[in-house]
Amino acid sequence: MEPTLSRGAYVSAEAYQREQERVFFDQWMCVGREEEIPGAGDYLVCDVARESIIVTRTRSGEIKGHYNLCRHRGSRLVADPGKPGQPSIGPTGTFAGSIQCPYHAWTYSFDGRLRAAPFLDEADGLRREDLPLHSVGVATWGGFVWVHLDPEDAAPLAAQFQEGDEYLANYPLVDLRSAVRIVYPVAANWKAIVENYNECYHCGPVHPELVDLVPAFKQRGGSDLDWADGIPHREGAWTFTTTGTTTRAPFPGLTPEEIERHKGQLIYPNLMLSVSADHIAAFTLWPHGPAATTVVCDFLFHIDEIATPGFDPSDAVDFWDVVNRQDWKICELVQQGMTSRRFTTGYYAPMEDYAMDIRRYLAERGV
């Protein structure tokens, strides 16, 4: 067996601060879905690495990101909602024609250019072209919006994909929409949640409903799972719902194997995707302390299915909510146990090889 990260990696403020600088500030972070800001001026405000960020849609349809910071005196442009992830699906708000600072009314275009500074001109030393909002890197993939706080040094988003983005190439991610969002406060370190997601050794003891649907998850502690090809359901089942079936059609373009199997993908550091043939459970992690993480779970369905009369996602949502709460409870128990002075390190069993990957990821970032 291999040792886990040390106790301090999960419980110390110093370790969390290093992650703020070397992971969350220096990596692409998933902050939401494109459909949350459909129109010009729609915006999201989110906290990334203790920085307040505005992500907004421009008049030309692009998505831009800015530090929530006026170039004049440093005022917040928008009051921070104070919580990562919104309970409802949609924008934090909509700008009325421009981004205007509430302090002295300096006014910016949605793309960040300074448009006006009242009663000031070039005679006062003002050069509008020199004072745009501080920009944030923005990228999109599969309908998800990502930001990078240091865009000049940002590697391509694709570099953060462990299996490569071709793993889910047949799934129409851009054509999916969030029908339901559940926000879970979890009293656990974000890495404990990632490690739990990356192994199924726990599935037998923790998830009786899940292993009834997918017996392979408990066979030999999940040691023989082939995630590359997907995991088969029990006979007669093909999706993650209370019955293992649904009246919803599978996504168009899937192979016969993808219709019958379940896939999962972790895109470090904060997006976990659990993929069925008719829906996707997308988990966005928002760390905000050594032992506190908000998990925003979006249940994504094809736009055509959502438009169907009588569309009802509850068979999938209810099933996932049971499984999710089981996961968060066990992660919180692990977090509580790791605070003990007797805990110095844990151990990864052989069937937890994927969970062990967190050591590599953090080592590459110098954490």
Summary of the structure (lengths in Angstrom):
residues: 367
radius of gyration: 21.9
end to end distance: 22.2
largest distance: 77.3
contacts: 1139
relative contact order: 0.16
helix: 30%
strand: 27%
